[in-house]
Amino acid sequence: MSESCNHDCGSCGKSCENRDMHVKLRDGSSVKKVIGIVSGKGGVGKSLVTSLLACKIAKDGYKAAILDADITGPSIPESFGAGLSRAEGDGQSLNPVVTDSGIQLMSMNFLLENENDPVIWRGPVIAGAVKQFWTDVNWKDVDFMFVDMPPGTGDVPLTVFQSLPVDGIIVVSSPQQLVRVIVEKAVKMANMMNIPIIGLVENMSYVKCPDCGKSITVFGKSNIEKIAENFGLEVLAKIPMEESTSSAVDAGDVESINVDYLDNAAAKIESLLNQA
């Protein structure tokens, strides 16, 4: 691969088959496993799943990090606390922002003067920023890095899949029928690019009645099992809608949430350390 490669294969006549297209970390940085959190549609809860998984991994004794690849719509800083400090650097590299439980974070909002300033960039520039979050940040002894992807199958997911050594992805869905086809697109993209799919997670799966405890499927019958069956995948979790979870995230206190919905997903991810 050429040093000047922009990863736009449609405009390039060179063959990169069997070549390692991954970009390197900075000297002194270390990331053992990279997990992408993806979906073909926005608003299904990728950032929530990313945050909860990172917190669970950290509670299990591993060093976790989150690379917020949603450059124009970052949610990670708010989940962990809007009062977190801005990312600092020396002009050559950046240091991640570290949470109370030791999770290393990098997000576009840590670099803006005001957190509500819009990032009005075209796709290639956004994709370049994501790569710089990988190459220019001092990631310290990370066991598991979670990449919170923007929705869709465009520039950023393509850049992450080509440029980062992704060990597996988790596809996040919600029960609505209209989500099914879009989620299948994300699954097919991963398969086309030979990215392992760890499993599926359905968010907003149901609401439990506070009086009788009955599960109410607000968005109708789930499609997640059918999608999993069609692609030979495992449903790792069904996350309900809960006021306590929503309130904690809104307060920037995601690290205080203590739920077991993603324990199976975390166990699958942790098992990757034992694989060559």
Steps between C-alpha positions, in 0.01 A plus 500: 500500500630843412582743781266749331208256486169672577315167530270600213530174307261623231753758379808277517632257243743323731438158646519485880399135526679322782663824615477628855315831474490564875652825623737483794459632851743753640818367652425416862129443440348156546155366414447124515149463359276732299123456509268698271147588610297550183154529351359601167270753666535782749314525827508132593738538795851430375652750741310352794617149413856628449501675838345213694740246347804715580377542858438126537843414360662749740310355796629156399855626545599576142624831360232642272496786252244661270581660167197711411489476120176696475678826424195711419270357768711390797313362802774342708612814689145568621454140617811516717455859615490827314741639759787281382809697409601578144759276336852637534809442292843626405436589137611156386260276688191508721436344836163330547259627760481250787179432694463425870522126437805535276332473159698689235286714267555697183221694335470804276320686777818486711669714235235766439501839667128460569336160516201616296711631210410307181763311304425585138739275311473283192537123519872462419598756766282326758654165410846653535417625848395150605832361382682771695312399814670163453846616390550825695359413844713354777298188578652341810493120542144461374357148516180581312425806288137556402441705185163679512409524133271747327198340330510364149750332273688804372838667537564450872403131532700430184802686640479320834463157341793562264734699722457359851567138599138429590471169685122490487184708498173506686198605296238699691137491398157600628171313459336715231437326168655790308834435673527142376617566145742771612657275763537226241696745284750551784532125548557446129761777488696332779477165324617650172804649674575184701440669835391246766157564650494419870122522519189715505361722775144628498446826685162643609377143485220534753371689804417330826173606658583649843180352645476144368849445359368401159728570203336737253635511144443867427643481148330177403629150444876464492682405180836429662468121515409482133797714402728287715363180346540630145867581553594225747563751779433508874269740679720617788256725683159662504518827688177645642409866523549605862464841658793438735738428211379798300532732800853384579616552141335843482680593823835390357519218752500191279772345716253470789261275303497144630309270264571152368348525152836509326685243712484240224629746241783605733596137558519440124721805460727410792552153354671662199811561713553124511497477123814540295 
